[in-house]
Amino acid sequence: MNNNSNNRLTSAELANLWTQYQNDTMSICMITHLLENCKDKEIIVILKSSLDLSNSHIKKLKDMFKNEKFIVPKGFTKEDVDKGAPRLFSDNLILVYMQVMTLHGMNSYSLCTTTSVRKDQRNYYATCLSETANLYDRILGLMLEKGILSKPPHLDVPKEVEFVNDQHYLTGWFGKKRPLNSIEVSGLHHNMIKTIVKVVLEVAFSQVAQSKELRAFLQRGAKLCEKQIKDMGGLLAKDNLPSPPMWQGEVTDSTVPPFSDKLMAFHTVTLVSVAIGYYGAALSVAQRRDLALKYTKLIGEISLYVEDGANLMIKNGWLEKPPMFPDRDALAES
């Protein structure tokens, strides 16, 4: 690989590689445990395919770091997982978890592709995106077969094209509100699905966390996410639309930790951080003022939670630094 000054990795490309290394090493730990406890043969095939993808990614990522003379991150290792710990999730819940995590992966690879300049980087993420999209398709197909896929509500087919002719279309704070449109319902439904998985993880992790402080943080997160699910579900209910099902009942009663506190804190904080972006995307297309205000409030609530999570990780030495630019003032003073 050519390492001349015109072909060095940009800061965005290094950030992409570093982030993907963290995510893939965490995924390897998670899926390793899930595989040990899954009984459903079709889900096992999905898990093995996902584990193979993550392992192949780590090998390529390590090669890229070494070719660039860049230190390989710590990430997560076999020290962060206990394969022999009892199961935390039912088989169906494993599939629901994999659906959301694969969806996150596709979005991440798409962003990495668009923020990378070098051709080898763009090709790598395009390949990752294609592989993950194929895995996602298989997961959704299996969920449909098992009848556990939560679909957005159906909509009657419009009889004609219509245009907005009244400012009332945008209102929502006072008086009678117009029904939600399909774009707004889509945002609520898909944000609820992702938040439901966050609740499941926070409930499960709080049962097995060794640190009392982390346990309290996770319990607080579960309550916050449940409140946000209720807020979003309430908007759907006012239009007589259903909410996706909750999955906390599919968490087992195990209190034996399959993962390190470091991994559970990272997984939780990362998922909640990503939710800020998804809420922001839904807010940007919301055309009813009360809905935009609701998303702004939800973003504010989880932003505070994420900051507290980052402080908890720093306090315990769990937060690995991403690649940093030099502190010029400190260098000058030294």
N, C-alpha and C positions, 0 to 999 in steps of 0.2 A: 504493500500500500504506500502510495506516494505521500510523504510527510513534509513537502515543501510548504512555505508560508501561505501559498495560495490554496492549499488543499487541507489545511488543518481543520479539525472539527470546530465549528462555531460553539459559542456558549450554549445556544439552544440545543444543538446536537448532543453536546455532553450532558446537558440536563435530561434530555430524552433517554439516553443510554443509562444514566444513573437511576432515573426513576423506574425504568423498565426492569433494571436489575433488582431493585428493592421489591417490586411487585411480583416478579417471577419467582424469586427465592421464597417469598412469603407463600405464594400459590403452591409451590412444591411441598412446603410443610403442611399446609391445609389439606391438599388432596391426598398426600401420603396417609394422613390420619383417616380421612373419609374412606379411602380404599380399604383400609384394614377392617372397617366395620360395616361396609355396605354389603347387603345380601342380594340385591336385585341384579341379575346378570347383565341386563341391558344398561343399567346405570353404571355398572362396573366398567363396561366397554367405553362409555363416555369419559369416566374419570381417568382411565388409562390413556386415552387419546389426549386428554388435557395435560396429564403429567408428562407425556412424551413431548408435547409442544413446549412446555415450560423448560424441560431439561435441555431441549435442543436450542432454545433461546439463550439459556445461560451459557452454554458452550460458545455460541457465537458472540455473545456480549463480552465474555472474558477475552476472546481472541481480539475483539475490537479495542478493548482497553489496553491490552498488551501491545498491539500494533501502534497505538498512539502514545506509547510510553506513559500511560496514565494508570494510576493506582486502581486496583480492582476494589470496589466497595465491599463492606462487610456483609450487608444485607442480613439474611436469615439462613441458619444452618441446621444440621440435625440436632444441635443443642436446643433448638427452639420447638421441637416436636417430640412427643412421646407416642410412638406408634401403638404401644400396648394399652394406652388409656381406653376406658370404655367409650362407647359412642355417645355423641352429644345430639346428633340429628337423626331423624327417621330417614328412610331411603327417599321418600317423596320430597322431604325438606332439602335433602342434598341436591336434588334436581332443581328445585326452586332457587337455591343458593347459586348453583352453577349457571342458571339462566342469567341472573343479574350480574354475576362477576364476568361472564363472557361478554355481556352487553357493555360493561365498563371497559373491557379490554378492547373491543372494537372502536369505541369512541376515542380511547387513548391512542391507539395505533393510527387512527385517522388524523388526529392532531399532530402526532409525531411526523407523519408523512408531509403535512403541510408546513411544518416549521423547520424541516430539514432542507439543506441546500445541496449537500454532496450526493451524487448519484447513488453511491453504494448504500448510503443511509436511507434514501427514499425507496430504493429497491427492497431493502431489508424490511421496512415497516409495511410496504405494500404487500409483501409476502405474508407477514404476520397477520395483516388485516384479512387477507384472503383465507388463510388457514383458520382464523378465529371465526370468521363468518360461516365457514363450512361447519365448524363445531357447533355454533349457535343454531344453525339450521337443524342439525341432528337433535340437539337438546329440545327445541321447540316441537319437532316432530314427535319425539317420545312423550313430551308433556301432553300433547294433543291426544295421543293414543291412550294415555293413562287418565285423561279427563281432569288434569290438574292445572291446565294453563288458564290463567285469568285473562280473559279477553276484554277489551274496552267495550262499552255499550254499543249496541247497534243503533243505526239512525235511519229513519224513513227516507227513501230516495226523493230528493227535491223534484217538483214537477216543472219548474222553470227557473231561469237565472233571475236573481234578485239583487238590488243595490240598496245600500243604507240611505234612507231619506229623512232621518230624524236624529237629532243630537242625543235623544233618549237612549240610543243604542250604546253609548259610551258610559251612561250613568250607572250607579250601583250603590251609592252611599245612602240615598234617601228614596222613599216611595217604592213603587213597584219596579222590580228588576226584570229585564228581559231574560229569557232562558239562556243558558250557556250555549256557545256555539261548539262545533266539533273540534276546533283547534284547542279551545280551552278545556274541554272534557279530556282530550288526549293528554294534555299536560298534567292535569290532575291525576288521571289514572296511572300514568307511567311513573310519576313522582311518588305516588302512594305505594306502588309495587317495590320500588327501590327502598323506600323508608320502612316498609314492612320487613324487609330482609335485615335492615340495620337493627330493628327492634329484636329480631330473632337472635342476632349475634350478640347484642348487648345483654339480653336475658341469659343466653347460654354461657357467655364469657363471665358474667357476674357470678355464676354458680361455681366456677372453677378457679377464679383469680386468687392468687396467693396474697397479694397486697390488699390490705383493707381500704387503702386510699383509692386504688384502681377499682375495687369492687363498688365503692360508693360512686365513683365517677361513671361506671357502666350502668348502675341502677338509675342514676340521674338521667343518663342518656336515653335509657329505655322509656322512662316516663315522658321525657321531652318529645321523643319520636312518636309515642302513642298519642300525645296531645296533638301533634301536627297532623297525624293521620286522621284524627277525629275532626280537626279543623277542615281538612280537604274533603273528607267524606261528607261533612255537613253541607258543603257547597253542592256536591252531587245529589245528596238526599233532597234538597229543596226543589230539585227538578225531577224528583222520583227516579233517580239513576242509581244503580248499585255501586258498591265499593268492592275492591278486591278482598279476598278472604285473608284473615290473619293466620299466622302459622306458629304462634308461641306454643300451642298445644303439642307440636311435633318435636319440641325440645325434650330430651330425656331428663331424668332426675340425677344424673351423674354429677359428682362433685370432685372428680379426679381430673386435674388439669392436663389436657392433651397438648397444650401450647404454653409457651413462656408468656409471662406477663408483658414482656416487651413486644412480642408479636401481637397479642390481643389488643394492646393499646394502639399500636401502629395501624392495625387493620381497622379498628373503630374510627380513629381520628381521620384516616385517609378516606374512608367511605363517607363520613359526614362532611369532610372538606369538599369532596366531589359533588355532594348534593347541593352545595351553594351554586355551582355552575348550572346544574339542572334546573334549580329554582329560577335562576336568572334567565335561562333560555325560555322557560314558560312565562315568566313575567314579561319578556320582550314582545310576546305575541298576544298577551291578554288584552282584550279590547273593552273590558268592563272595569271601571275604576276600583271597585271594591276588591276585585280579584288581584289587581296589581298591588294594591295596598296589603292584601293578605300575604302575597309572596315576599314583599319587602319585610314584613314582620317575621315571617318564617326564616328568612336569610339572617336577620339580626339575631334571632334566638340561637341558631346553630353556629353562627360566627363566634359568639361568646363561648359556647361549649367547646368548639375547636381550639380556641386560644387556651382554655383551661386544660385541655388535653395535651397541648404542646408543652405547657408549663410542667405538667405532671411527668411527661417523658423526659424533659430536660433535668428535672429534679432527680430522677432515677437513673440518668445516664443512658437512656434508651433512644435518644434522638440523634441519628447519624447525620452529619453535615453534608449537604450537597456540595458539588464543586463551587468554590468561592473565588471571587475576584480579590486581589490584594487590597489591604487597607493602606492607601498611600500616605495618609497622615501618620499612621503608626510607624511606617517605614521611615518617613522623614524624621520623626522624633528619635528613632533608634540610631 
